[in-house]
Amino acid sequence: MHPKKMADALNGQAIARMLSSDSELGTAFKLQFLRTIEEQEGFFFRLISNAHWGPGGSARMPLSSPPFWRRIYDTMLELDLSYSTCWDEYSDEEILKLPFDFPAIVGDCAKQDFGRRVRSSLYPLQICRLCDILIFRPTHAAKLQFRNNAEGVKMIQSKMVRLFPEVAADREYHFRPSQDNSVYARARKGLGDLRRCWDKKIWPTAPEDFKKRLSKILTLPESMIQMQEGLDGDLPIVPVFEMIMWDKLTLAGQLCKNYAVRKGRAFMTKAYVLQPTWEEIQVEEGDGRERRQEQLWRRAWTTVNWKYRPATHHEAYWKFIHKRSWRAENRNNPGAMDFTIGLCYNCGERDTVSHSYILCPDVRYIWERATIFLQRLLGRPTTSIQLSVQEIVLAFPEFRQTLPKEVRQRVVLWHSAVIYAITSLRESSLRTPTGNDGNRFDFEGWGDRVLREMYDVLWEIHEVEDVKKFATEWLDGNSYVEIASGKLVFSNRFSRE
């Protein structure tokens, strides 16, 4: 990993703590950060939208800025400081406080259409959030709509009077329509550009779940009652600090309070979940299929990569699910390409991963007989267990759902021991460099290996786990191991048959 990316991921942890903290130190950090941005003639919401600092400039803080704050600003850019997109977790007031140029809502418009005069003309007047550009029409089906021209002009004038008291002394002069390059004229043009973009591009392509969330607003929050049609139409001027929803900010796609260096590293390196390719294991077609497929493998890996799993078991399972296990190969056989998948030594079928771990008759026998060990470990029948490809690969999720929660981990231990036994015995048979010449995968002693692996793991757990918890999760009802004189031993009731 590049050292700079690692440094940014590390710095992100300190920044996330300050942004999510309500302490005096956290508040002082945020206030000074905003003050520095203002002194450099910037605006916080440019950071959220990754916008240029000024016309033709860079998204980074100017070189004239204090180095400490410039590094912090640049780190936030690298880690994509943003807002959460879990729309249903926002209150009505919070959803309306989102920036009007939030990339998750406006998409490419944030860079293509807002760069020239929308932000530069509206930000100085504190026109930067959805509540500033939308108006609430209680009698309409679509209650939240973009302000029409007259409503927009009225809001701009109100903002200017409040921000620049000298304007109130001569409203006719400052608000004359013939101006071309005044603050007022630029704001009107900027709002007009934003209105056209909103109607033609932003709203038609906005995320459906976001539009659905807005449609749930049937009455305005009391703090935003001025958004209602026919009223003043302008919200009070507030400090930028109060505009920002600090608890909704994210770094590297994580809420600041949940940020961790490893998540920052994954984000900086664009790491992604390496998904296994099992044709037999697919989620149903429909919306979000790719996301649901990724979640399926995440859950599987989280389940089997448990706290006390030995490193050898971890390696064996990783090879298994990612189809990187040792297999029979065609080596120097006439008419066959070297190192292509060969035939199973035991049954003559193509030695694919699904065959070598699940479908081969000899391996199938191991799984069927090993259920006896599982039955002893659980202390209950295992007649409902299905030895399908999906169940074996994912550590029997359907069968585990039929068991009490406190004993489900016993299935994971048993599954881990069987996968490891098959892997180690196959690799022992493959270490002799021969082709498909009649050698067999020797699975003799598989039962002893499974039992010993389970016992060794349980012994490790027993040494560190709370006695009561260990009894509940691993001992109660089982006929495999027991505690005798404070030591873990094989139960007198245990039998392989």
C-alpha positions in Angstrom: 0.0 0.0 0.0 1.3 3.5 -0.9 2.6 5.2 2.3 0.5 8.3 1.6 -2.7 6.3 1.4 -1.8 4.6 4.6 -1.1 8.0 6.2 -4.5 9.3 5.0 -6.3 6.2 6.4 -4.6 6.8 9.8 -5.3 10.5 9.8 -8.9 9.8 9.0 -9.3 8.1 12.4 -8.4 11.3 14.3 -10.5 13.4 12.0 -13.5 11.1 12.3 -13.3 11.3 16.1 -13.3 15.1 16.1 -16.2 15.3 13.6 -18.3 12.9 15.6 -17.5 14.3 19.1 -19.7 16.7 21.0 -16.9 17.4 23.5 -15.3 20.9 23.9 -12.3 19.7 22.0 -14.4 18.3 19.1 -16.5 21.5 19.0 -13.3 23.7 18.9 -11.8 21.6 16.1 -15.0 22.0 14.0 -15.3 25.7 14.6 -11.7 26.4 13.8 -11.9 24.2 10.6 -14.9 26.2 9.4 -13.2 29.5 10.3 -10.2 28.6 8.3 -12.3 27.7 5.3 -14.1 31.0 5.5 -10.8 32.9 5.8 -9.7 31.3 2.6 -13.0 32.3 0.9 -14.3 28.8 0.7 -17.5 27.0 1.9 -17.9 23.7 3.7 -20.4 22.3 1.3 -17.9 22.5 -1.5 -16.0 19.8 0.4 -19.1 17.5 0.5 -19.6 17.9 -3.3 -15.9 17.7 -4.1 -16.3 21.0 -5.9 -13.5 23.4 -7.0 -12.4 26.0 -4.5 -13.0 28.7 -7.0 -13.5 29.2 -10.8 -10.9 27.2 -12.7 -9.2 26.1 -9.5 -8.6 22.9 -7.6 -10.8 21.0 -5.2 -8.0 21.2 -2.6 -7.5 24.0 -0.1 -5.3 26.8 -1.5 -1.6 26.7 -0.7 -1.9 29.9 1.2 -3.9 28.1 3.9 -2.3 26.9 7.1 -0.6 23.6 6.4 -2.3 21.8 9.3 -5.8 22.6 8.1 -4.8 22.1 4.5 -3.7 18.5 5.3 -7.0 17.9 7.1 -9.0 19.2 4.2 -7.1 17.2 1.7 -7.5 14.0 3.8 -11.2 14.6 3.9 -11.3 14.8 0.2 -9.3 11.6 -0.2 -11.6 9.8 2.2 -14.7 11.3 0.5 -16.3 13.2 3.3 -20.0 13.0 2.7 -23.4 12.4 4.2 -25.1 9.1 4.9 -27.4 7.9 2.2 -29.6 5.8 4.5 -32.6 8.2 3.8 -35.0 6.5 6.1 -32.7 7.3 9.1 -33.2 11.0 8.5 -36.0 13.0 10.2 -38.1 15.4 8.0 -36.0 18.3 9.2 -32.7 16.5 8.5 -33.6 15.4 5.0 -34.4 19.0 4.1 -31.0 20.1 5.4 -29.1 18.2 2.8 -27.0 20.3 0.4 -28.8 20.9 -2.9 -25.6 19.7 -4.8 -25.2 16.5 -2.7 -23.6 14.1 -5.3 -25.7 11.1 -4.1 -28.8 13.1 -5.2 -27.7 15.1 -8.2 -25.2 12.7 -9.8 -23.0 14.2 -12.5 -24.8 17.5 -12.4 -22.7 18.4 -9.3 -19.7 18.8 -11.5 -21.1 19.5 -15.0 -23.8 22.1 -14.3 -23.0 23.8 -11.0 -19.4 24.8 -11.5 -19.7 28.1 -13.3 -22.2 30.3 -11.4 -24.6 28.2 -9.4 -22.4 27.7 -6.3 -20.4 30.9 -6.6 -23.6 33.0 -6.7 -25.8 31.1 -4.2 -23.4 30.0 -1.5 -22.5 33.6 -0.4 -26.2 34.2 0.3 -26.5 30.9 2.3 -28.6 29.3 -0.4 -27.1 25.9 -0.1 -29.6 23.3 1.2 -32.8 21.7 -0.1 -34.8 23.8 2.3 -33.5 26.9 0.6 -34.5 26.0 -2.9 -37.8 24.0 -2.3 -41.2 25.2 -1.2 -44.0 23.3 0.4 -47.4 23.3 -1.4 -49.8 21.6 1.0 -52.6 21.3 -1.6 -50.5 19.6 -4.3 -49.9 15.9 -4.8 -46.1 16.6 -5.0 -45.9 18.9 -2.0 -42.2 19.8 -2.2 -41.4 21.6 -5.4 -38.7 24.0 -6.7 -39.5 27.6 -6.1 -40.9 29.4 -9.1 -39.3 32.6 -10.3 -41.3 35.0 -8.2 -40.7 32.9 -5.0 -37.0 32.6 -5.8 -36.6 36.4 -6.3 -38.4 37.0 -3.0 -36.1 34.6 -1.2 -32.9 36.2 -2.7 -34.0 39.7 -1.7 -34.9 38.5 1.8 -31.4 36.8 2.2 -29.6 39.9 1.0 -31.5 42.3 3.3 -30.6 40.1 6.3 -27.0 39.5 5.3 -26.2 43.0 4.0 -28.1 45.6 6.1 -27.1 48.5 3.8 -29.2 46.9 1.1 -32.4 47.7 3.0 -31.7 51.4 2.9 -32.1 51.5 -0.9 -33.9 48.3 -2.0 -35.0 49.9 -5.3 -31.4 50.5 -6.4 -30.0 47.2 -5.2 -32.8 45.1 -6.7 -33.2 46.9 -10.0 -33.7 44.3 -12.8 -31.3 46.0 -15.2 -28.2 44.9 -13.3 -25.8 42.4 -15.0 -23.0 41.6 -12.6 -24.2 42.5 -9.1 -24.7 40.0 -6.3 -28.4 40.1 -6.9 -28.2 39.6 -10.6 -25.8 36.7 -10.3 -27.9 35.0 -7.6 -31.0 35.3 -9.9 -29.2 33.7 -12.8 -27.6 31.0 -10.6 -31.0 30.1 -9.1 -32.5 30.0 -12.6 -29.8 27.7 -13.8 -30.4 25.4 -10.8 -34.1 25.4 -11.4 -33.7 24.3 -15.0 -31.2 21.6 -14.0 -33.4 20.4 -11.2 -36.5 20.0 -13.4 -34.8 18.5 -16.4 -31.9 16.4 -15.0 -31.8 16.1 -11.2 -35.3 15.2 -10.2 -36.0 12.7 -13.1 -32.8 10.8 -12.3 -32.7 11.2 -8.5 -32.6 7.9 -6.5 -36.1 6.4 -6.1 -35.7 5.8 -2.4 -34.7 9.4 -1.9 -37.8 10.7 -3.7 -39.9 8.2 -1.8 -38.5 9.6 1.5 -39.3 13.2 0.4 -42.9 12.2 -0.5 -43.4 11.1 3.2 -43.2 14.7 4.3 -46.8 15.6 4.7 -46.4 18.5 7.1 -43.4 20.8 7.7 -41.3 20.7 10.8 -41.9 23.7 13.0 -38.4 25.0 12.4 -39.0 25.1 8.7 -42.6 26.4 8.6 -41.4 29.4 6.5 -41.0 27.0 3.5 -44.8 26.8 3.2 -46.3 28.4 0.2 -47.7 31.9 0.9 -45.5 32.6 3.9 -42.3 34.6 4.1 -40.5 31.9 2.2 -37.1 32.4 3.8 -35.5 30.6 6.7 -33.6 32.4 9.4 -29.9 33.1 8.8 -27.9 30.6 10.9 -24.1 30.0 11.3 -22.6 27.4 9.0 -21.9 25.2 12.0 -25.6 24.8 12.6 -26.3 24.0 9.0 -24.1 20.9 9.1 -25.5 17.6 10.4 -22.4 16.4 12.1 -23.8 13.0 13.2 -24.7 12.1 9.6 -21.2 12.8 8.1 -19.3 9.9 6.7 -15.6 9.1 5.9 -14.7 6.3 3.5 -18.4 5.4 3.3 -18.7 4.9 7.0 -20.4 7.1 9.6 -17.6 9.0 11.3 -18.4 7.4 14.7 -17.9 4.0 13.0 -14.8 4.8 11.1 -11.8 2.5 11.5 -8.3 2.6 9.9 -8.9 -0.8 8.1 -12.0 0.6 6.5 -10.0 3.7 5.4 -7.3 1.5 4.0 -9.9 -0.6 2.1 -11.4 2.6 0.7 -8.1 4.1 -0.3 -6.9 1.0 -2.1 -10.4 0.5 -3.7 -10.5 -2.9 -2.1 -13.6 -5.0 -2.6 -15.1 -8.3 -1.6 -13.5 -11.1 -3.5 -16.6 -13.1 -4.3 -16.4 -16.8 -5.0 -17.8 -18.1 -8.2 -20.1 -21.0 -7.5 -22.8 -21.4 -10.2 -24.8 -23.5 -7.7 -25.0 -20.6 -5.2 -27.0 -17.6 -6.6 -29.5 -15.2 -5.1 -32.8 -14.5 -6.7 -33.1 -12.1 -9.7 -34.4 -8.6 -8.9 -33.4 -5.2 -7.6 -30.1 -5.0 -5.8 -29.1 -8.5 -6.9 -25.3 -7.7 -6.9 -25.6 -6.2 -3.5 -27.5 -9.2 -2.1 -25.0 -11.6 -3.7 -22.1 -9.7 -2.0 -24.0 -9.8 1.3 -24.5 -13.6 1.1 -20.7 -14.1 0.8 -19.9 -11.6 3.5 -22.3 -13.4 5.9 -20.8 -16.8 5.0 -17.2 -15.6 5.6 -18.2 -13.8 8.8 -19.8 -17.0 10.1 -17.0 -19.4 9.4 -14.2 -17.0 10.2 -15.0 -17.1 13.9 -12.9 -16.1 16.9 -11.3 -19.5 17.7 -10.9 -20.9 14.2 -7.3 -22.3 13.8 -5.2 -20.7 11.1 -5.0 -24.1 9.3 -8.8 -24.3 9.1 -8.9 -20.7 7.9 -6.6 -21.5 5.1 -8.4 -24.7 4.1 -11.8 -23.0 4.0 -10.4 -20.0 2.0 -8.9 -22.4 -0.6 -12.2 -24.3 -0.7 -14.7 -21.4 -1.3 -12.4 -19.5 -3.7 -11.6 -22.7 -5.6 -7.9 -22.6 -5.0 -7.5 -26.0 -3.4 -5.1 -28.6 -4.8 -6.6 -30.8 -7.5 -5.5 -33.6 -9.8 -3.9 -32.2 -12.9 -3.0 -33.4 -16.4 0.7 -33.3 -16.2 2.7 -34.2 -19.4 -0.1 -36.5 -20.6 -0.1 -36.9 -24.4 -2.9 -34.8 -26.0 -3.7 -32.9 -22.9 -2.6 -29.3 -22.0 -0.3 -29.3 -19.0 -1.8 -28.3 -15.6 -5.5 -28.4 -16.8 -7.8 -30.1 -14.3 -7.4 -33.8 -14.3 -9.6 -36.7 -13.3 -10.3 -37.8 -9.8 -8.0 -40.6 -8.7 -10.9 -42.4 -7.0 -13.8 -42.2 -9.3 -12.5 -40.9 -12.7 -14.7 -37.8 -12.8 -13.3 -34.4 -13.5 -11.6 -33.2 -10.3 -13.3 -29.8 -9.8 -13.6 -28.2 -6.4 -17.3 -29.1 -6.0 -16.5 -32.7 -7.0 -13.4 -33.0 -4.7 -15.1 -31.6 -1.6 -18.8 -32.6 -2.1 -19.7 -34.8 -5.0 -17.1 -37.5 -5.1 -18.6 -40.8 -3.7 -15.7 -41.2 -1.3 -16.0 -37.6 0.0 -19.8 -38.0 0.1 -19.4 -40.9 2.4 -17.2 -38.8 4.7 -20.0 -36.1 5.0 -22.7 -38.7 5.6 -20.7 -40.5 8.3 -19.5 -37.3 9.8 -23.1 -36.3 10.6 -22.8 -39.0 13.4 -20.1 -36.9 15.0 -22.3 -33.8 14.7 -25.2 -35.6 16.2 -23.1 -36.5 19.3 -21.7 -32.9 19.5 -25.2 -31.4 19.3 -26.9 -34.0 21.5 -29.9 -34.1 19.0 -30.8 -35.8 15.7 -29.5 -34.4 12.4 -32.0 -36.0 10.1 -33.0 -32.6 8.6 -29.5 -31.7 7.4 -29.1 -31.4 3.7 -25.8 -32.3 2.0 -26.3 -30.0 -1.0 -23.5 -27.9 -2.5 -24.9 -24.7 -1.1 -25.4 -26.0 2.4 -21.9 -27.4 2.6 -20.2 -24.4 1.0 -22.0 -21.9 3.3 -21.6 -24.0 6.5 -25.2 -25.3 6.6 -27.1 -22.0 7.1 -30.6 -23.6 6.7 -29.8 -26.4 9.2 -28.3 -23.9 11.7 -31.6 -22.0 11.6 -33.4 -25.0 13.0 -31.2 -25.1 16.1 -31.3 -23.0 19.3 -29.0 -20.0 18.9 -26.6 -21.0 21.7 -25.6 -24.3 20.0 -25.3 -23.2 16.3 -21.6 -22.6 16.6 -21.1 -26.3 17.1 -22.2 -26.9 13.5 -19.6 -24.3 12.4 -16.8 -26.1 14.4 -17.8 -29.5 12.9 -18.0 -28.1 9.4 -14.6 -26.5 9.8 -13.0 -29.8 11.0 -14.4 -31.8 8.2 -13.3 -29.3 5.5 -9.8 -29.3 7.0 -9.6 -33.1 7.2 -10.6 -33.4 3.5 -8.1 -30.7 2.5 -5.2 -32.1 4.4 -5.7 -35.7 3.3 -6.1 -34.7 -0.4 -3.0 -32.6 -0.2 -1.0 -35.5 1.3 -2.1 -37.7 -1.6 -1.2 -35.0 -4.2 2.3 -34.3 -2.8 3.7 -37.2 -4.9 4.0 -35.7 -8.4 2.1 -38.3 -10.4 -0.5 -38.1 -13.1 -3.8 -40.0 -13.3 -2.0 -43.3 -13.0 -4.2 -45.2 -10.7 -3.2 -43.6 -7.4 -6.0 -43.0 -5.0 -6.9 -40.1 -2.6 -6.2 -41.8 0.7 -8.9 -40.8 3.2 -8.1 -43.4 5.7 -8.2 -42.0 9.2 -10.4 -39.1 8.3 -12.6 -39.8 11.4 -9.8 -39.6 13.9 -8.6 -36.4 12.3 -12.0 -34.7 12.5 -12.4 -35.7 16.1 -9.0 -34.6 17.1 -9.4 -31.2 15.3 -12.7 -30.6 17.1 -11.2 -31.6 20.5 -8.1 -29.3 20.0 -10.3 -26.3 19.3 -12.7 -27.0 22.2 -9.7 -27.3 24.5 -8.4 -23.9 23.4 -11.9 -22.4 24.0 -12.2 -24.1 27.4 -8.9 -22.6 28.5 -10.1 -19.0 28.0 -13.9 -19.0 28.0 -16.2 -18.4 30.9 -17.2 -21.7 32.5 -20.9 -21.1 32.3 -20.8 -19.8 28.8 -18.6 -22.7 27.6 -21.1 -25.2 29.2 -24.1 -23.6 27.5 -22.5 -23.2 24.0 -20.4 -26.4 23.8 -21.2 -29.0 26.6 -24.9 -29.1 27.4 -26.5 -32.2 25.9 -23.4 -33.4 24.0 -22.0 -36.9 24.2 -18.6 -36.0 22.7 -16.6 -34.2 25.4 -17.1 -33.5 29.1 -15.3 -31.8 32.0 -13.6 -34.2 34.5 -11.4 -32.9 37.3 -11.4 -29.5 35.6 -10.0 -30.9 32.4 -11.7 -31.4 29.0 -11.8 -35.1 28.1 -13.7 -37.3 25.6 -17.0 -38.3 27.1 -17.5 -41.9 28.3 -20.8 -41.8 26.3 -19.0 -41.0 23.0 -19.1 -43.6 20.2 -18.4 -43.2 16.5 -21.2 -45.6 15.6 
